[in-house]
Amino acid sequence: MLQVVDFQIELANILAYWRTHAPDETHGGFLGKIDNENQACSTAPKGAVLHARIMWTFAAAHNHQASPENLAVARRAYEYIVTRFLDDEHGGVYWSVDFHGQPLDTKKQIYALAFTIYGLAEYHRASGDEKALEHAQELFRTIEAYSFDPAEGGYLEAFARGWQPLGDLRLSAKDANEKKTMNTHLHLVEAYTNLYREWPNVDLRHQLKALLLDFTDHIIDSKTDHLILFLDEHWRPRPDAISYGHDIEAAWLLLEAAEVLHEPGLIAYFQQTAVQLAQAAAEGLAPDGGLSYELHPNGHYDADRHWWVQAEAVVGFYNAYQVSGDPQFRAQSEGAWRFIQQHILDKQHGEWFWGVHADHSLMANEDKAGFWKCPYHNGRACLEMLRRLAA
């Protein structure tokens, strides 16, 4: 069952974990690495995405229910981003800094700029700090100046510090080295949507609508309703895995963008899209309710159950239920939440495990906090379900 009280309790647990374990009281900001037993690596590099996601999560929690304690954590992330990650000389944000807060990897990954906008807009809503909104607006203009492709549409993936071309564009070692990716475009949709709530600018509106069309025209495979993960600068697909987690995450994020734009035609279209993407994602569901990670081009399933995929499944399938009224989607959302409760929650050390294998054994050598492990997917899933169940 999907009950408000369960999501209230889990959200409180997530926030308490990050308030307690994540702040770096020696060097500022937040620790770059915490292992499964909550042992911190005080010398680990610190990522822009980690800090931006912490800023968003705690600002969003404060916006859901006012809490000076949560707002203070969001402010800590904001101040560290402004002083350590923003590149005052060339614009944008560094990908990482060392544990002292000095620039480490200075490439301009548009994905990181998007998440910083996402967090800044939420923090502006929480704090009323106009400077936060100004930083978000400047990052939007920077992305449009350097990353937007005026000839083909869409956004190029990454650049060197001074916005020169970059040989290795990848977010991580597992990614294809392509100039356009689904992942960056999806999180630009997310960032621009949140910024538009705070700043209904005509140029921002135009670019957000164009991003939605990028998905309909290029990124959603019309034959399968799965997302195409990697494309070249001319939108030619580069065959790769099917990512069930991104399918179900996009199902609700694209509709959210259309709703924020308040265009009935777009809303109706992306309601249909939300259902189609959810149906496609459901191909990765296992009998235990967990959602598998990927299907590789050779037909091999990566049946690991990553924490973020399960979090997005709860929201995305419930969103499809809200749109369609089909009780199967609600059952799939309930199944994903039950799987989380049984296998993903770390009831001893707190927070969520990175994931489990198909046999429910723990994925080894993964962290509770790091470049990718943040309170954003699970915290947001709780916030979204609280909002949706109360509607």
C-alpha positions in Angstrom: 0.0 0.0 0.0 1.0 3.6 -0.7 0.4 5.5 2.6 1.2 9.1 3.4 2.7 8.2 6.7 5.3 5.8 5.2 6.6 8.5 2.9 6.6 11.0 5.7 8.7 8.7 7.9 11.1 7.8 5.1 11.6 11.5 4.0 12.4 12.4 7.6 14.9 9.5 7.8 16.6 10.6 4.6 16.9 14.2 5.7 18.2 13.3 9.1 20.8 11.0 7.6 22.2 13.7 5.4 22.1 16.4 8.1 24.0 14.1 10.4 26.6 12.5 8.2 27.2 14.6 5.1 28.4 18.1 6.3 32.2 18.5 6.1 32.8 20.4 9.3 36.6 20.6 8.6 36.8 21.9 5.1 33.2 23.2 4.3 30.5 22.0 2.1 29.7 18.3 2.2 31.9 15.2 2.3 32.7 13.8 -1.1 32.5 10.1 -0.1 30.7 8.1 2.7 30.8 4.3 2.5 28.0 1.9 3.4 29.1 1.8 7.1 29.0 5.6 7.2 32.8 5.9 7.3 33.7 9.2 5.6 36.7 9.7 3.3 37.6 13.3 4.3 40.0 13.7 1.4 37.7 12.6 -1.4 37.0 15.1 -4.2 33.6 16.9 -4.1 31.2 17.0 -7.0 29.1 19.8 -8.3 26.2 17.4 -8.8 26.3 16.2 -5.2 26.2 19.7 -3.8 23.5 20.9 -6.2 21.3 17.9 -5.4 21.7 18.4 -1.7 20.7 22.1 -2.2 17.6 21.1 -4.1 16.6 18.3 -1.7 16.7 20.4 1.4 15.2 23.5 -0.2 12.4 21.3 -1.6 11.8 19.7 1.8 11.6 23.2 3.4 9.2 24.3 0.6 7.1 21.2 1.4 7.1 21.9 5.2 8.9 24.9 6.6 12.0 23.9 8.6 14.8 26.2 9.6 17.0 23.1 10.1 16.5 22.0 6.5 16.8 25.5 5.1 20.1 25.8 6.8 21.4 22.7 5.1 20.2 24.1 1.7 22.0 27.4 2.5 25.2 25.5 3.3 25.1 23.9 -0.1 24.3 27.1 -1.8 27.1 29.0 -0.2 29.6 26.3 -1.0 28.5 26.2 -4.7 28.7 30.0 -5.0 32.2 30.2 -3.5 33.8 27.0 -4.8 32.0 25.7 -7.9 31.0 28.8 -9.8 33.7 29.8 -12.3 33.8 33.6 -12.1 36.2 33.9 -15.0 34.7 31.7 -17.7 31.2 31.1 -16.4 29.5 27.8 -15.6 30.5 25.4 -12.8 33.4 23.1 -12.3 32.7 19.4 -12.4 34.7 18.9 -9.2 36.9 20.5 -6.5 39.3 18.8 -4.2 38.5 18.4 -0.5 40.0 21.8 0.2 37.5 23.3 -2.3 40.1 24.1 -5.0 39.2 23.5 -8.6 40.0 19.9 -9.6 38.2 18.9 -12.8 37.3 22.2 -14.5 35.4 20.9 -17.5 32.0 22.3 -18.1 29.6 19.4 -18.2 26.2 20.8 -19.1 24.6 18.1 -16.9 26.2 19.8 -13.9 25.1 23.3 -14.9 21.6 21.9 -15.3 21.5 20.5 -11.8 22.9 23.7 -10.3 20.1 25.7 -12.0 17.6 23.1 -10.6 18.9 23.6 -7.1 19.3 27.3 -7.3 15.7 27.8 -8.4 14.4 25.7 -5.5 16.6 27.5 -3.1 15.3 30.8 -4.3 11.8 29.6 -3.7 12.8 28.5 -0.2 14.9 31.5 0.9 13.7 34.4 -1.3 17.4 35.2 -1.9 17.4 37.1 -5.2 21.1 36.4 -5.7 20.3 32.7 -6.0 17.9 33.5 -8.9 20.5 35.7 -10.5 23.0 32.9 -10.5 20.5 30.5 -12.0 19.6 33.1 -14.8 23.3 33.5 -15.5 23.8 29.8 -15.9 20.8 29.6 -18.2 22.4 32.3 -20.4 25.7 30.5 -20.3 24.2 27.2 -21.5 22.4 29.0 -24.3 25.5 30.9 -25.4 27.8 27.9 -25.5 25.9 24.6 -25.5 22.8 25.3 -27.6 23.0 24.0 -31.2 21.3 26.7 -33.3 21.6 24.6 -36.5 20.3 21.3 -35.3 18.6 22.1 -32.0 19.4 20.5 -28.7 22.5 20.9 -26.5 26.1 19.8 -26.8 27.3 17.7 -23.9 30.5 19.2 -22.5 33.4 21.7 -23.0 36.8 22.6 -21.6 36.9 25.2 -18.9 37.1 28.1 -21.4 34.3 26.5 -23.5 36.7 25.1 -26.1 35.8 21.7 -27.7 36.6 18.7 -25.5 37.7 15.3 -26.6 36.1 13.3 -23.8 32.5 14.4 -23.3 31.4 11.5 -21.1 29.7 11.9 -17.7 31.1 8.6 -16.6 33.2 5.7 -17.9 30.1 3.7 -18.9 28.8 6.3 -21.2 29.3 6.6 -24.9 31.4 9.6 -26.0 28.7 11.4 -28.0 27.9 15.1 -28.4 24.2 14.8 -27.5 22.7 12.6 -24.8 19.3 11.8 -23.4 20.5 12.2 -19.9 21.7 15.8 -20.2 18.6 16.8 -22.2 16.3 15.2 -19.6 17.9 17.1 -16.8 17.9 20.4 -18.7 14.1 19.9 -19.0 14.0 19.4 -15.3 16.2 22.5 -14.6 14.4 24.8 -17.0 11.1 23.7 -15.7 12.0 24.6 -12.1 13.6 27.9 -13.2 10.5 28.8 -15.2 8.4 28.5 -12.0 10.5 31.3 -10.5 11.3 33.2 -13.6 8.6 33.0 -16.4 11.0 34.5 -19.0 9.9 34.3 -22.7 13.3 33.0 -23.9 13.4 30.3 -21.2 9.8 29.3 -22.2 10.8 29.0 -25.8 13.8 26.8 -25.0 11.9 24.6 -22.7 9.2 23.9 -25.3 12.0 23.2 -27.8 13.5 20.7 -25.4 10.2 18.9 -25.2 10.2 18.7 -29.0 13.7 17.3 -28.9 12.3 14.4 -27.0 9.3 13.8 -29.3 11.3 14.3 -32.5 14.7 12.6 -31.6 15.0 11.0 -28.2 11.9 8.9 -27.7 12.1 5.9 -30.1 8.8 5.9 -31.9 9.0 2.2 -32.6 9.7 1.1 -29.0 8.7 4.0 -26.7 12.1 3.7 -25.0 14.6 6.5 -24.8 17.6 6.7 -27.1 20.5 7.3 -24.8 23.2 8.6 -27.1 23.1 10.6 -30.4 25.6 12.5 -32.5 25.4 16.2 -33.2 23.0 15.6 -36.1 20.6 13.5 -33.8 21.7 10.2 -35.4 21.2 7.5 -32.8 24.1 5.5 -31.5 22.9 2.1 -30.5 23.2 1.4 -26.8 21.3 0.0 -23.8 17.7 0.6 -22.8 17.7 2.3 -19.5 14.4 1.5 -17.7 15.1 4.0 -14.9 15.4 6.8 -17.3 12.3 5.7 -19.2 10.2 5.9 -16.1 11.8 9.1 -14.8 11.2 10.8 -18.2 7.6 9.6 -18.1 6.7 12.1 -15.3 9.3 14.8 -15.8 8.3 15.6 -19.4 4.6 15.8 -18.3 5.6 18.1 -15.4 7.3 20.5 -17.9 4.2 20.6 -20.1 2.0 21.3 -17.0 4.3 24.1 -15.9 4.0 25.7 -19.3 0.2 25.6 -19.0 -0.4 24.6 -22.6 -3.4 22.2 -22.9 -2.2 20.7 -26.1 1.2 19.9 -24.8 -0.2 18.5 -21.6 -2.5 16.1 -23.4 0.3 15.0 -25.6 2.7 14.3 -22.7 0.0 12.6 -20.7 -0.2 10.0 -23.6 3.6 10.0 -23.7 3.8 9.3 -19.9 1.7 6.2 -20.3 3.6 5.0 -23.3 7.0 5.5 -21.5 5.6 3.7 -18.4 4.5 0.8 -20.5 7.9 0.6 -22.1 9.7 0.8 -18.7 7.5 -1.9 -17.3 9.2 -4.4 -19.6 12.1 -4.3 -17.0 9.9 -5.1 -14.0 10.7 -8.4 -12.2 8.1 -10.5 -10.3 9.4 -9.2 -7.0 8.4 -5.6 -8.0 11.9 -4.3 -8.6 12.9 -2.6 -11.8 16.0 -3.8 -13.6 18.7 -1.4 -14.6 19.3 -1.9 -18.3 18.8 -4.1 -21.3 22.0 -4.3 -23.4 22.0 -4.3 -27.2 23.0 -8.0 -27.2 19.8 -8.9 -25.3 21.5 -9.3 -21.9 19.7 -7.9 -18.9 21.5 -6.0 -16.2 19.1 -7.1 -13.6 20.7 -5.2 -10.7 18.2 -3.0 -8.9 19.7 0.4 -8.3 18.3 2.7 -5.7 17.5 5.5 -8.0 15.7 3.3 -10.5 13.3 2.0 -7.8 12.7 5.6 -6.6 11.7 6.8 -10.0 9.5 3.7 -10.6 7.4 4.6 -7.6 6.7 8.1 -8.9 6.6 7.3 -12.7 4.2 4.4 -12.4 1.9 6.3 -10.0 2.0 9.2 -12.4 0.8 6.9 -15.2 -2.0 5.7 -12.9 -3.1 9.2 -12.2 -3.1 10.0 -15.9 -4.8 6.8 -17.2 -6.7 5.4 -14.2 -5.2 2.0 -15.0 -4.9 0.1 -11.7 -2.0 -1.9 -13.1 0.2 1.2 -12.9 -0.8 1.8 -9.3 0.1 -1.9 -8.5 3.5 -1.4 -10.2 4.2 1.7 -8.1 3.2 -0.2 -5.0 5.4 -3.1 -6.0 8.4 -0.8 -6.4 7.8 0.8 -3.0 7.5 -2.6 -1.4 10.7 -3.7 -3.0 12.4 -0.5 -1.6 11.1 -1.2 1.9 12.3 -4.9 1.8 15.6 -4.6 0.0 16.9 -1.1 -0.5 16.5 0.6 2.9 19.5 0.2 5.1 17.8 -0.3 8.4 21.1 -0.5 10.3 23.1 2.4 9.1 20.4 4.6 7.5 19.8 5.9 4.0 19.4 3.6 1.0 21.8 1.0 -0.3 23.1 1.7 -3.8 21.3 -1.4 -4.9 21.0 -5.2 -4.9 21.5 -7.9 -7.4 18.7 -10.0 -8.9 19.1 -12.5 -6.0 18.8 -9.6 -3.6 22.4 -9.8 -2.4 23.9 -6.4 -1.8 25.9 -4.6 -4.5 29.4 -4.5 -3.0 31.8 -1.6 -2.8 29.2 1.1 -3.4 28.8 4.3 -1.3 26.1 6.1 0.6 27.3 9.4 -0.6 29.5 10.4 -3.5 29.5 12.0 -7.0 26.2 10.2 -7.9 24.8 9.0 -4.6 22.8 11.9 -3.2 19.4 12.4 -1.4 17.8 13.6 -4.6 16.1 10.6 -6.2 14.8 9.1 -3.0 14.1 12.4 -1.3 12.2 13.6 -4.3 10.2 10.4 -4.6 9.0 10.9 -1.1 8.1 14.5 -1.7 6.3 13.7 -5.0 4.3 10.9 -3.4 3.3 13.0 -0.5 2.1 15.7 -2.9 0.3 13.2 -5.2 -1.3 11.1 -2.4 -2.7 14.3 -0.8 -4.2 15.5 -4.1 
